[in-house]
Every structure is written in C-alpha cells, then in structure tokens.
C-alpha cells in the first residue's frame, strides 16, 4: 500500500498521534510494538492503519469484515476435518506396507518414550487448528443471530491466545523434506491428505487474511455484548491498552477490561525477568539439541544416529541443496537468531539504550514470526518414524536430541510472546507523557 493511501496521522506535544481530518470518528489505540498512543479512524475500508513511528500494522480494514471470514472459516474447517481423517503417506518396502496420517507421528513418539513431542504434534496439528476455526465460527456465527449470546467474548479471547500455535503450514514443509528422504529408501505413495493439506494451508491463509479481530470486537461491543464505557473517564487511573482486544481505557492497574474482561496492565507483567528465564533455559537446551542425535536410522542392520547438522550434510551430499538450506536455516540459524535477538532486546531494556529502536523493533517482529518455523525438524522426524517401522529391514526411531530441540522451539516462542517490545521504547524515554494528556 502506498503511503498516500494510509490514514494521515499527526503528533501533538504530548506525544499522541491523531488522525488528521478524521478526529471526529477516531478511536484511541496504542501501538503494540512501540507504545505510541494514537487515534485511528473507525472506518477506512480498503486501507491498512500503521504506526507512524515503527510502521507496525495496527489494523486491517476490509469491505466485508464479518461475512467473508465466516465463509472462509467454514471452508477451512471442512477441508481440515477431511484432511485429518484421510491417509497421508504410504510406504512400500520388500512387500511390506505401512501407512500414516497427519498426526501418526504422535503415536510413534509415544512408543519411543518422547511424550513431549507427541503432545506437540497433537496440539499444533490437530487441536489448535480445529479449535481456532471452531472458536472463530462460534463468534462470527453468533454475531449473525438476532440475539447473540452474551458469552461470545470468551471464545474470541481464546482465539487470540492460540494464534501462533497452529502449525499445519510448517508441517507441510516438514513433510516435503521427509518425502525426499523416503523416496531413496522405498516406494512412497501420496495419499489424498497430502493434497488436502495443501488446500487447507491455502484456505487458512485466506481465512486469516480476511479476518480482523478488531472488527469482531467492535461488532460485539456494538451489539451490546461487551460493556460500552467512556474510553477516558474524567479522572483517576491511567491510560491502559488491553493486550487482547486492544481497547484503550483510563482505569486503575489490574482492572478488568470493560470490553473483554482481561486484566489490564501498563506493560506485560515481569516481562524482562520471565523472558530472561525462558531464553536462558532455551540456550541451555540448544547445546544438547545439536549435540545429541535427533533420530536413529537403521537399514538392513546398518546405519546409526543422525544429528541436525548430519541431516544438513546428508542433503548436501545427495545434491538437495535447497532442502539443505531450508533445514539449516530453520533448525540451526533461526533458533540462534531468536536466542541472540531476544538477548539483545532484553539488554537494550536493562541498559536503557536509545540506539536503533526501530531496527530492534523490526528484529522483534522477525523473531516472533519465524519462531514456529523451527519446528520443521520435529515434523520431519514425526513423519519418518511414523512410516519407517519395518523391524530389522528398516526402522527409524526418535532420540533425545529431538526432544531437546522441540523444547528449545517452544521456550523461544513463549519467550517472544512474554517479551514486551514497548519496554525498549519506554527505557529510552520515547513514551514519556503526562497521565493527564488525552488524545
């Protein structure tokens, strides 16, 4: 989108940004990435609102904010259910046949004693994708009723909390990497779920792009489901932004959000200490994740353990350079980037650094967006161990390194969610303003 198509925002002496020419129909909003308090137009169909200071996406404005997402969510749910109930891959080796479904790796992880990875597979590939679609349909379907039920805010809250934990698209890439290994071992037959998974991923991308949670919250509030209180009471309290529904309200710390009921805090509670603890734990586990093998491959009595880097080297020797690059980036480079990036941002807060705030905010977005893609290696192992179980002829088993690596991915994802990037701008003094100032 060109700069001329965006809402025009201006700053006043209090550090608050207003929408020029639209102040009468504006609503207060705090940028989630830099903490800038600004005013946004209620309706700006066809354009996206962005923070003028850090360029963070604040809101997408769609011509049909409720109808199109409802139809796409129905289509996505139907495709998802069909895909998860149909055969995924079938392996034929020396007259023996073994098939799998998308979630079959979970049972194989249990057989190998790695319960953590079994839970990760079931949650990220089955429970979360289905739950998010059902929650979204509950909210959008309820809003289509003449008298919507008063509890619709609860499923929308859970929908927001589960956003980063559905990983079907990551599994699709992991299955591609697994396929290149399997074709060298035996005859591989692609099941209907393979094509269904591609359709599901495309449908989910379209559904997520069409759905704007802020439009759903506004619709709930307009229908009287959420309390409609003045955004800025006459006195008392401070201006706080809800991290769930993004409503800005002047209330006391710890007060429930008048729209969604979430406890309001100026910043995420104990963000720095909790993030440091998670980053430290992930850094400790990163060493055994790369040192210990992630799986053991035995064919006709020969073979042995394979580490993450061993798999990268194997792809290089086999001529699969693109896959070697993908595995290296997702399994080695990205986890290291997350650990180093989060450490840099945490040190920036503690040292009250004013340097490169915009660049560090961009780094945070990269860390948050790439975190889930490190799970590719775990999904590669899940596909392989679900299929290659032919006893002495050929077998693949998951090892300790895979569990350590899965824990690293989860810990860094939680650390990125726990860290509050607004603290970097606060520490640099960029968000200093009087509590009596109003937008």
C-alpha positions as CSV (number, residue, x, y, z in Angstrom):
1,X,0.0,0.0,0.0
2,X,1.3,3.4,-0.9
3,X,1.9,6.0,1.7
4,X,-0.7,8.2,0.3
5,X,-3.4,5.6,0.8
6,X,-2.8,5.3,4.5
7,X,-4.7,7.3,7.1
8,X,-3.0,10.6,7.8
9,X,-1.7,10.7,11.4
10,X,-0.3,13.6,13.3
11,X,1.5,14.0,16.6
12,X,0.8,16.6,19.3
13,X,3.0,18.0,22.1
14,X,2.0,15.1,24.4
15,X,3.5,12.6,22.0
16,X,0.0,11.5,21.0
17,X,-0.8,10.9,17.3
18,X,-4.2,12.0,15.8
19,X,-5.8,11.2,12.5
20,X,-5.8,14.5,10.6
21,X,-9.3,15.3,9.2
22,X,-10.9,12.3,10.9
23,X,-10.7,13.1,14.6
24,X,-14.4,13.2,15.0
25,X,-14.7,9.5,14.1
26,X,-11.4,8.3,15.6
27,X,-10.8,5.8,18.4
28,X,-7.7,5.6,20.7
29,X,-5.2,2.9,20.1
30,X,-1.7,2.1,21.5
31,X,0.9,0.5,19.2
32,X,1.7,-3.0,20.5
33,X,5.3,-2.7,19.3
34,X,6.4,0.8,20.4
35,X,3.8,2.0,22.8
36,X,2.8,5.1,20.9
37,X,-0.7,6.3,21.8
38,X,-2.6,7.4,18.7
39,X,-6.1,7.9,17.2
40,X,-7.4,5.8,14.4
41,X,-10.4,6.2,12.1
42,X,-13.2,3.8,12.9
43,X,-13.8,3.0,9.2
44,X,-11.2,3.2,6.4
45,X,-12.3,0.4,4.0
46,X,-9.6,-0.8,1.7
47,X,-6.6,0.5,3.6
48,X,-4.5,-0.6,6.5
49,X,-3.6,1.5,9.5
50,X,0.1,1.5,10.5
51,X,2.0,3.1,13.3
52,X,3.8,6.3,12.0
53,X,6.8,5.7,14.4
54,X,7.6,2.0,14.0
55,X,5.4,1.0,11.0
56,X,3.7,-1.7,12.9
57,X,0.4,-3.0,11.4
58,X,-2.4,-1.6,13.7
59,X,-5.5,-2.7,11.8
60,X,-6.7,-4.1,8.5
61,X,-9.9,-2.5,7.2
62,X,-12.0,-4.9,5.0
63,X,-15.1,-4.1,3.0
64,X,-16.8,-7.3,4.4
65,X,-15.1,-7.8,7.8
66,X,-17.6,-10.5,9.1
67,X,-19.2,-12.3,6.1
68,X,-16.1,-13.2,4.1
69,X,-14.2,-14.6,7.1
70,X,-17.3,-16.6,8.1
71,X,-17.5,-18.3,4.7
72,X,-13.7,-18.9,4.5
73,X,-13.7,-20.4,8.1
74,X,-16.4,-22.9,7.1
75,X,-14.4,-24.0,4.0
76,X,-11.2,-24.2,6.1
77,X,-12.9,-26.3,8.8
78,X,-14.4,-28.8,6.2
79,X,-11.1,-29.2,4.5
80,X,-9.2,-29.6,7.8
81,X,-11.6,-32.3,9.1
82,X,-11.4,-34.2,5.8
83,X,-7.6,-34.0,5.6
84,X,-7.1,-35.1,9.2
85,X,-9.2,-38.2,8.7
86,X,-7.7,-39.4,5.4
87,X,-4.4,-41.4,4.6
88,X,-1.4,-39.1,4.3
89,X,1.6,-41.2,3.1
90,X,2.0,-45.0,2.4
91,X,5.4,-46.7,2.3
92,X,6.0,-50.0,0.5
93,X,9.2,-51.9,1.2
94,X,10.0,-55.5,0.3
95,X,6.4,-56.5,0.2
96,X,5.5,-54.7,3.5
97,X,3.2,-51.8,3.6
98,X,2.8,-49.1,6.3
99,X,0.5,-46.0,6.1
100,X,0.2,-42.9,8.1
101,X,-2.0,-39.9,8.7
102,X,-1.0,-36.3,9.6
103,X,-0.9,-36.9,13.3
104,X,0.5,-40.5,13.2
105,X,3.9,-39.3,14.4
106,X,2.5,-38.7,17.9
107,X,1.9,-42.4,18.5
108,X,5.4,-43.2,17.3
109,X,6.9,-40.6,19.6
110,X,5.0,-42.2,22.5
111,X,6.5,-45.6,21.5
112,X,10.0,-44.0,21.7
113,X,9.2,-42.5,25.1
114,X,9.1,-38.9,24.0
115,X,5.8,-37.7,25.3
116,X,6.6,-34.0,24.9
117,X,6.9,-34.3,21.2
118,X,3.7,-36.4,21.0
119,X,1.9,-33.6,22.7
120,X,3.4,-31.0,20.4
121,X,2.3,-32.9,17.3
122,X,-1.3,-33.4,18.5
123,X,-1.7,-29.9,19.8
124,X,-0.1,-28.0,16.9
125,X,-1.5,-30.2,14.0
126,X,-5.0,-31.2,15.3
127,X,-6.2,-29.4,18.4
128,X,-5.2,-25.8,17.8
129,X,-6.2,-25.6,14.1
130,X,-9.6,-27.1,14.8
131,X,-10.1,-25.1,18.0
132,X,-9.3,-21.8,16.3
133,X,-11.6,-22.4,13.4
134,X,-14.4,-23.5,15.7
135,X,-13.9,-20.5,18.0
136,X,-13.9,-18.2,15.0
137,X,-17.1,-19.7,13.6
138,X,-18.7,-19.5,17.1
139,X,-18.0,-15.8,17.2
140,X,-18.9,-14.9,13.6
141,X,-21.9,-17.3,13.6
142,X,-23.2,-15.8,16.9
143,X,-22.9,-12.3,15.5
144,X,-25.3,-13.3,12.7
145,X,-28.0,-14.2,15.2
146,X,-30.8,-11.8,16.0
147,X,-29.9,-12.0,19.7
148,X,-26.2,-13.0,20.1
149,X,-25.3,-14.9,23.3
150,X,-23.6,-12.7,25.9
151,X,-20.6,-15.0,26.2
152,X,-19.2,-14.5,22.7
153,X,-16.2,-12.5,24.0
154,X,-14.8,-15.6,25.7
155,X,-14.2,-17.7,22.5
156,X,-12.8,-14.6,20.8
157,X,-10.3,-14.2,23.6
158,X,-9.2,-17.8,23.3
159,X,-9.0,-17.5,19.5
160,X,-6.4,-14.7,20.0
161,X,-4.4,-16.6,22.5
162,X,-4.0,-19.6,20.2
163,X,-2.9,-17.7,17.2
164,X,0.8,-18.8,17.0
165,X,0.3,-22.4,17.9
166,X,-1.3,-23.9,14.8
167,X,1.4,-25.2,12.5
168,X,-0.1,-27.1,9.6
169,X,1.9,-25.0,7.1
170,X,5.1,-25.8,8.9
171,X,4.2,-29.5,8.9
172,X,3.6,-29.3,5.1
173,X,7.2,-28.1,4.6
174,X,8.5,-30.8,7.0
175,X,6.6,-33.5,5.0
176,X,8.3,-32.3,1.8
177,X,11.7,-32.7,3.4
178,X,10.7,-36.1,4.7
179,X,9.5,-37.2,1.3
180,X,12.9,-36.6,-0.2
181,X,14.4,-39.0,2.3
182,X,11.8,-41.6,1.9
183,X,12.0,-41.9,-1.9
184,X,15.6,-43.1,-1.5
185,X,14.5,-45.8,0.9
186,X,11.3,-47.3,-0.6
187,X,8.3,-46.7,-2.8
188,X,6.2,-43.8,-1.4
189,X,2.6,-43.3,-2.3
190,X,1.0,-39.9,-1.7
191,X,-2.4,-40.1,0.0
192,X,-5.3,-37.7,-0.5
193,X,-4.4,-36.0,2.7
194,X,-1.2,-34.7,1.1
195,X,-3.3,-32.7,-1.5
196,X,-5.9,-31.9,1.2
197,X,-3.1,-30.4,3.4
198,X,-2.1,-28.1,0.6
199,X,-5.7,-27.0,0.2
200,X,-6.1,-26.5,3.9
201,X,-3.0,-24.3,4.2
202,X,-4.2,-22.1,1.3
203,X,-7.6,-21.8,2.8
204,X,-6.3,-21.0,6.3
205,X,-4.0,-18.3,4.8
206,X,-7.0,-16.7,3.0
207,X,-9.2,-17.1,6.1
208,X,-6.6,-15.4,8.4
209,X,-6.0,-12.6,5.9
210,X,-9.8,-11.9,5.7
211,X,-10.4,-12.0,9.5
212,X,-9.7,-8.8,11.5
213,X,-10.2,-9.5,15.3
214,X,-10.7,-5.8,15.9
215,X,-13.8,-5.8,13.6
216,X,-15.2,-8.7,15.6
217,X,-14.6,-6.9,18.9
218,X,-16.2,-3.7,17.6
219,X,-19.2,-5.8,16.4
220,X,-19.5,-7.4,19.8
221,X,-19.4,-4.0,21.5
222,X,-21.9,-2.6,19.1
223,X,-24.4,-5.4,19.8
224,X,-24.1,-4.7,23.5
225,X,-22.3,-7.9,24.3
226,X,-19.3,-6.0,25.8
227,X,-19.7,-3.1,28.2
228,X,-19.5,0.2,26.5
229,X,-17.8,2.6,28.8
230,X,-16.2,6.0,28.0
231,X,-12.6,5.4,26.9
232,X,-11.3,8.2,29.1
233,X,-13.1,8.8,32.5
234,X,-12.9,12.2,33.9
235,X,-10.2,11.4,36.4
236,X,-8.3,8.6,38.2
237,X,-6.3,5.7,36.8
238,X,-4.1,5.8,33.8
239,X,-4.5,5.0,30.1
240,X,-4.0,1.3,29.6
241,X,-4.3,-0.8,26.5
242,X,-5.8,-4.3,26.6
243,X,-3.3,-6.8,25.1
244,X,-6.3,-9.0,24.0
245,X,-8.9,-6.7,22.4
246,X,-6.7,-3.5,22.1
247,X,-9.3,-1.2,23.8
248,X,-7.6,1.8,25.5
249,X,-9.2,2.7,28.8
250,X,-8.3,5.0,31.7
251,X,-8.6,2.7,34.7
252,X,-6.5,1.5,37.7
253,X,-3.8,-1.1,37.1
254,X,-5.2,-4.6,37.3
255,X,-8.8,-3.6,36.5
256,X,-10.7,-5.9,34.1
257,X,-11.0,-4.6,30.5
258,X,-14.6,-3.3,30.1
259,X,-14.8,-5.0,26.7
260,X,-13.2,-8.4,27.0
261,X,-12.6,-8.8,30.8
262,X,-8.8,-9.3,30.6
263,X,-6.8,-7.8,33.5
264,X,-5.2,-4.6,32.3
265,X,-1.6,-3.7,32.9
266,X,0.6,-0.9,31.6
267,X,3.0,-3.5,30.3
268,X,3.3,-7.3,30.3
269,X,3.9,-8.3,33.9
270,X,7.5,-9.3,34.8
271,X,8.3,-9.3,31.1
272,X,12.1,-8.9,31.4
273,X,12.7,-11.5,34.2
274,X,10.4,-14.1,32.7
275,X,11.9,-13.6,29.2
276,X,15.4,-13.9,30.6
277,X,14.5,-17.2,32.3
278,X,13.0,-18.7,29.2
279,X,15.9,-17.5,27.0
280,X,18.4,-19.0,29.4
281,X,16.6,-22.3,29.6
282,X,16.4,-22.4,25.7
283,X,20.1,-21.6,25.4
284,X,21.0,-24.5,27.8
285,X,18.9,-26.9,25.8
286,X,20.2,-25.7,22.5
287,X,23.6,-27.4,23.2
288,X,22.2,-31.0,23.6
289,X,19.7,-30.4,20.8
290,X,22.6,-30.0,18.4
291,X,25.0,-32.5,20.1
292,X,22.7,-35.5,20.6
293,X,21.1,-37.3,17.6
294,X,17.5,-36.4,16.7
295,X,16.9,-39.9,15.3
296,X,18.5,-43.3,14.6
297,X,18.2,-44.7,11.1
298,X,18.9,-48.5,10.6
299,X,18.6,-50.2,7.2
300,X,19.3,-53.9,6.8
301,X,21.3,-53.8,10.1
302,X,23.4,-50.8,9.0
303,X,23.1,-47.2,10.0
304,X,23.2,-45.2,13.1
305,X,22.3,-41.9,14.9
306,X,21.8,-38.7,12.9
307,X,22.1,-35.2,14.3
308,X,20.6,-32.0,12.9
309,X,23.8,-30.9,11.2
310,X,24.3,-34.5,10.0
311,X,21.0,-34.2,8.1
312,X,22.1,-31.0,6.5
313,X,25.4,-32.6,5.4
314,X,23.5,-35.6,4.0
315,X,21.2,-33.4,1.9
316,X,24.3,-31.6,0.5
317,X,26.0,-34.9,-0.4
318,X,22.8,-36.0,-2.1
319,X,22.6,-32.9,-4.2
320,X,19.5,-31.4,-2.4
321,X,21.0,-28.0,-1.8
322,X,17.7,-26.2,-1.4
323,X,16.5,-28.6,1.2
324,X,19.8,-28.4,3.0
325,X,19.5,-24.6,3.1
326,X,15.9,-24.9,4.4
327,X,16.8,-27.3,7.2
328,X,19.9,-25.3,8.2
329,X,18.0,-22.1,8.4
330,X,15.0,-23.5,10.2
331,X,16.9,-25.8,12.6
332,X,20.2,-24.1,13.3
333,X,20.2,-20.4,12.2
334,X,16.7,-19.4,13.2
335,X,16.9,-20.8,16.8
336,X,20.3,-19.0,17.2
337,X,18.8,-15.8,15.8
338,X,15.9,-16.0,18.3
339,X,18.3,-16.5,21.2
340,X,20.7,-13.7,20.2
341,X,17.9,-11.4,19.1
342,X,15.9,-11.7,22.4
343,X,19.1,-11.3,24.4
344,X,19.9,-8.1,22.5
345,X,16.4,-6.7,23.1
346,X,16.5,-7.6,26.8
347,X,19.9,-6.0,27.3
348,X,18.5,-2.9,25.4
349,X,15.8,-2.6,28.1
350,X,18.1,-3.1,31.0
351,X,20.7,-0.6,29.7
352,X,18.1,1.9,28.6
353,X,19.6,2.1,25.2
354,X,18.4,4.7,22.7
355,X,20.2,3.2,19.7
356,X,18.4,1.7,16.8
357,X,15.0,1.4,18.4
358,X,13.3,1.0,15.0
359,X,15.7,-1.7,13.9
360,X,15.4,-3.6,17.2
361,X,11.6,-3.5,16.9
362,X,11.9,-4.9,13.4
363,X,14.1,-7.6,14.8
364,X,11.4,-8.5,17.4
365,X,8.9,-8.9,14.6
366,X,11.2,-11.3,12.7
367,X,11.9,-13.3,15.9
368,X,8.2,-13.6,16.6
369,X,7.2,-14.5,13.0
370,X,10.0,-17.1,12.4
371,X,9.8,-18.9,15.8
372,X,7.3,-21.5,14.7
373,X,9.2,-22.4,11.6
374,X,12.0,-24.0,13.6
375,X,9.5,-26.9,14.2
376,X,10.2,-28.2,10.7
377,X,12.9,-30.6,12.0
378,X,10.5,-32.1,14.7
379,X,7.9,-32.7,12.0
380,X,10.4,-34.3,9.7
381,X,11.2,-36.8,12.5
382,X,7.5,-37.3,13.2
383,X,6.8,-38.2,9.5
384,X,9.8,-40.6,9.2
385,X,9.2,-42.5,12.5
386,X,5.5,-42.9,11.7
387,X,6.3,-44.7,8.4
388,X,9.6,-46.5,8.8
389,X,8.9,-49.2,11.3
390,X,9.8,-52.5,9.5
391,X,11.9,-54.1,12.2
392,X,15.3,-55.4,11.1
393,X,14.6,-54.4,7.5
394,X,14.4,-50.7,8.1
395,X,13.5,-48.6,11.1
396,X,13.7,-45.0,12.3
397,X,13.4,-44.0,15.9
398,X,13.3,-40.6,17.6
399,X,16.1,-39.7,20.0
400,X,16.8,-37.3,22.9
401,X,18.1,-34.5,20.6
402,X,14.6,-34.2,19.0
403,X,13.0,-33.7,22.4
404,X,15.6,-31.1,23.4
405,X,15.1,-29.3,20.1
406,X,11.4,-29.3,20.4
407,X,11.8,-27.8,23.9
408,X,14.0,-25.0,22.5
409,X,11.4,-24.1,19.9
410,X,8.6,-23.9,22.5
411,X,10.7,-22.0,25.0
412,X,11.8,-19.4,22.4
413,X,8.2,-19.0,21.2
414,X,6.9,-18.4,24.7
415,X,9.9,-16.0,25.4
416,X,8.9,-13.9,22.3
417,X,5.3,-13.8,23.5
418,X,6.4,-12.9,27.0
419,X,8.7,-10.1,26.0
420,X,7.1,-6.7,25.6
421,X,8.8,-4.6,22.9
422,X,7.3,-1.4,24.2
423,X,9.7,-1.6,27.1
424,X,12.6,-0.8,24.7
425,X,10.9,2.5,23.8
426,X,10.0,3.1,27.5
427,X,13.5,2.6,28.6
428,X,14.8,5.1,26.0
429,X,12.3,7.7,27.2
430,X,10.3,7.7,24.0
431,X,7.0,7.2,25.7
432,X,7.3,9.7,28.4
433,X,4.0,11.6,28.7
434,X,1.7,13.1,31.4
435,X,-1.1,10.9,32.5
436,X,-3.5,13.8,32.2
437,X,-2.8,14.1,28.4
438,X,-5.6,13.0,26.2
439,X,-5.5,12.1,22.5
